[in-house]
Amino acid sequence: MSTIIGLEAAAWDLKLREPFGIAGGAQHLAANAWCRLELDDGTFGLGEAAPFPAVNGETQRQALEDLSRARGLMVGRSALDWRRRARELTEAELAPSARCAVESALLDAWCRRARLSLRAFFGGHEARLVTDITLPTGSVAATTEGARRAVAAGFTRLKVKVGGAPLEHDVARLRATLAVAPEAELLLDANASLSAAEALELAASLGRERHRLVLFEQPTPKDDWDGLRRVREGGLQVAADESAQSARDVAALARARAVDVINLKITKCGVAEALDMALAARAHGLELMIGGMVESKLAMGVSASLACGLGGFRYVDLDTPMFLAEEPTRGGWLQDGATLSLEDVEHGHGVDVIR
């Protein structure tokens, strides 16, 4: 029957080798949580909650409280009806990061029991992804050094966090990045912090190198869809992140012609909803991006499995495990520069926690 007999969770503080800064603030420690879901035959699955207060106000304490509540919803129920279990978590109004952790653990256990990789479960379209790497907000010197390291490591797409500072500061950071990474493509991510006019001015500051700006992620506030449309009409590819929290949002953004790309993050909506968002985006002719909060390979291994399984993700932003000071997991993808390979993952997402 594959009955769920246990669900346990614990705080998981992940040290970063440098602050992960965005327009809304910097994260100096990833105060996450992990959970373990067990089936009646002893099979287990693992999941990660990665709240990011500067993005959505969620905290580790809230995630742990909701993971405790999830135990009463899950234990004694069938793991095979994973979609029903996901809906029950949503209806109970659990925080998205907690829903993500439980759904991830449930699917991991289901696939481990079936001796199936999560990538195959989602469709098995491909086995490799090429990720960008983020240059967080900060000084011009720190951005320059981060860009140098990225190029040396083989990254050809750099995602620069902008906003939260005078526009002139970000202009200087972008020019420095272009100088030390002359062949790289740029993605900008303002985390909903700019006006449409500021976003267009920032893009114009690139001058002859503007063609290297391949995507502007969430330039304007999440409810400012007119602003998103204005940036798009200025000749830029625009991605929705904070504006896209559900499949319903995706459909509405498409009808409004506000964006070109949807950034899927299982931590902001759960795995089931992320899958629905991907299908809605494709149905409405929008491109797909896969991303995350500040996560280990535990959560990002699920996202990588989803993206590889469905295939065709134009943008991949699965880099935050590289910002961790110590490796808290084992297994999962094999990395070679910017390439993440899931070919050797046999069961579930393939990631275990180092305790």
N, C-alpha and C positions, 0 to 999 in steps of 0.2 A: 504493500500500500504506500510505501515511502512516507510514513508519518513523521512529522517533525516532533522530536522529543526534547529538544533543548535549544536555548538561545542565550548566550552569554556575551557580555560586552565589557570593554575596559578602556580607560583613557590611554591615549597614545601620543605622547609629546615628541615631536620630531624636530630636532635641531637643524637649523639652516646654516649653510656656510656663508651666507650673506643675506641681508634683509630682502624680502620680496616685496618691492614697492609698486603700488599702483596709485592712481589719482586720489583715491579715497583714503589712503594710508598704507603703511608698511606692515608686513607680518614678519616678526623676528623669530617666531617659533610657531610651527604648525601644530596647534593644539587640536589634534584629531582624536578619533576613537576607532576601535576595530571590534568586530563581533564574530562569533563562531556559532553556526547553526548546525545541529546534529540531527541525523535521521535515525530511524529505528533499527537499521542494520549496522550502525556505527559510522557510516559515511558522514563526513562533515564538509561544510563550506565556509569560506571566509569573506568578509566584506569590510569596507572602510567608510567611515563618515568623515568628511573634510569640511567642517564649517569655516567660513571666512568672514569674520565680523565686518570688515571694511566693504565687503561686496553686498551681503544680504542680511547682516545683523545676527546671523546664527552664531551660537557659542558652543564650545565643547560640553558645557554643563547641560545645555538644552538637548544636544544630541544624545548624551548619555541617559537623560531622563526619558527621552522618547524611545530609545533602544530598550529600556526597561519596560516601558509600556508595550512595546512590540512583542515582548515575550508572551504576554497573555493573549495576544491576537494570533500568534503563530503556533504555539505548542499544542499538540493534539490534532493539528490540521494536516491535510495532505500537501506534500511538496509538489505533486504533479500539476496541481491547479495554480501554477505560479502567477498567472494573470489575475486570478481571483484574489490571491493573497496580496498582490500589489494594489489592487483596488481597495481592499480593506484597510491597508496602511494609509492610503490617501484619504479615505473617508474618515479615518480616525484623526486626521489632521496632524500627523506626525511631521516633524521638520523634514524638508527634502533630503538633507544629508543623511538623516537616520533611515529614511525610506530607501535611499540608495544603498546603504550598508546592508540592510536586511535583504533587499531584492538581489543584491550581488551575491550574498552568502547563500541564498536559496538556490539561485541558478547554478552557482559553483557546485553545491552539494548534488543537485539534480544531475548535472553533467558528469561529475565524478562517479556517481552511482551508475550512470549509463555508459561510462567509459568513453565519453565524447568530449571533445574540446568545445569551449564556449564559442570559439571562432566558427567551428562547424555548425554548432547549434543555430547561430545567427545567419548561416548561409554559406560560409566557407568560400567566399568569392576570391579572396587573395590572402597572402600570408605575410606580406611586408608593408610597412608604412615608412614614409620619410617625414620626419618631424622638423618643425622650426625650433628655435630656441629664443627665449625671452631676454630682453635687456630691460630690467626693472627701472622705475624712476630713480633718480639720483643725480649725482654730479656729472658734468661733462667728462671728467677724467674716468669715473667708474664706468660710464657708458662706453667710452673708447676702449678701455681695457677689456670689458665684456665682449665687445665686438671683435677685438683681436683674438681672444681665446676661442670664440665661436668659429671664426674663419679657419683658425689653425686646426680645430677639431673636425672640420669638414662640413659645417652647416652652410647652406646656401640661401636659407630664408631666416631673416632676423625679425623678431616681433618686438617692436619698441613700445614700451608703455609711456604714454604721454598724458598731460593734464595734471591739475593740482599744483601748477607752478606757472609763472609768467610765460607767455607764449615764446618770448625771446630765448628763454632757457631751453625749451624743447627744440627750437630752431637750431640752436648751437649743438645740442646733442645729436640731432639728425645729421647735420653737416659733418660732424666728427665721425659718425658711423659710416656715412658714405665714403669718407676719405680712407678709412682703414679697411673697409669691406667693399672694394670697387666692383665686385661681380655679384654681390648679394642682392636678392630681392627683399623689399621691406614690407612688413605689415605694421600698421599703427593701431594701438588699442588705447582709447581714451577712457574706457570704463564709464561712459555716460557723463563725462565731465565738461564737454565743450559745447559751445553753440555751433550752429551750422557755419556761420561766418568764420569763426575761429578755426574750425576744422579745414575749411577751404583755404584759409590763409596759410595754415601750417603746410598743407599739401603744395601750395604755390611756392612756398619758400624753398622747395627742392629744385626749382628752376629746371635746367635741362635734364636733371636726373629724376624728374617726376615720374617718368615711365617705369622706374624701378619700384614705385609704390603700387603693389598689386592688390592690397586690401586695406580698408579702414574699418576696424571693428568698433562698433557701438560708439560713434563719435559724440552723439547727443544723448540727453536724458532719456530714460527708457520709455516715457510717455510722449516724447516729442517725435512723433512719427513724421510730421511735416519737416522737421529738421533733418531726419535721416534721408528723406526723399530729396531735399535740397542738396545735400552732399552727394547723393547718387547722381542727381541731374547735373552736378558739376563735373561729371566725367570720371567718378571714382567708383570702384567696386566697394559696396558697403555690406558689412555683416551685422546681423542682430545677435546680441548676447543677452544683456539684461532685459531687452524688449521681448525676447522669445522664451517664455517659461512653460509653454504648453503647445500641443498640436493646434489648439484653437487660435493661439497667438500667431502661429506660423501661417495659418490660412488667412487671417486678417491682415498680416503684414504683406502677404503676397497680393491680396486684393487691393491694398493701398499702394502697391508698387513702391514700397518704402525701402526695400533691401534686395540684394542679390544672393546673399548667403545666410544660412542659419548655423550658428555655433551651438552644437549639442554638448551638453555637460550633464552627465548622469547625476552629479552631486547637486545640481540645482533643481532636479525634477524627478529623479528616480529612473531606473532602467526602462521600465515599461513605457513611461511617458516619453523618454528620449527616443525609443524605437518608433512610437507613434509620430513624434515630431519629424523624424527622418522620412517616414513614408509620406507625411503631409507635405514636406518640402519638395520631395520629388514629384508628387502629384501636381504641384503648382509651379514646377519648372525652376525651383531654387536650388542653388548649389549647397553642398554640405561641408561643414567644418567640424572636427572633433577636438574638444578641449577639456579643461578641468579647472579645479581650484588648486590649492597647494596640497598635492596628494603624493602618496608613495606609489610604487608599482602595483599595490594591491587594488586600489580604485582604478588607476590608469590601465591596468591589465584588462579590466572589464571593458573600459572604453576602447582600447585597442582591439579587443575581440569583436566588439560591436562594429567598429569601422572596417576591420578586415572582413568580417562576415558579410556585411552588406555590400562593401566595395564602393569605389567611385568617390571617395571623399577627396575633394580638391585641396583642402587645407587641413593640416594635422598639427596640433599644438599640444603634444604630450611630453613636455619637457621638465615638469617640476621635480620628478625624482632626481634629476641632476643637480638640484639645488640643496639636497639634503646633505648634512655634514657627515652622516654615517648611513650605511645601507641597512634598513630595518627589515628587509625581506630577502627571500631567495626564490629563484625560479622565475617563471614568466618569460617575457621576450628576451632575446639576445640582441645586444646593441652593437652596431659598428658605425661610429660617427653619428650621422643623422638617421641611419636606417635602423628600424626596429623590426626584428624577425620573430614571428610566432610559429614558425614551421615546426619547432620541436616541442611545442606545448601539446600534450596528449589529452589531458583530462581537465575540465573546468577552465579557469583562467590560468592555472598553473603556478600561482603565487602563494607562498607560505610566509608566515610571520616569524622573524627571528626573535625569540623571547629571551 
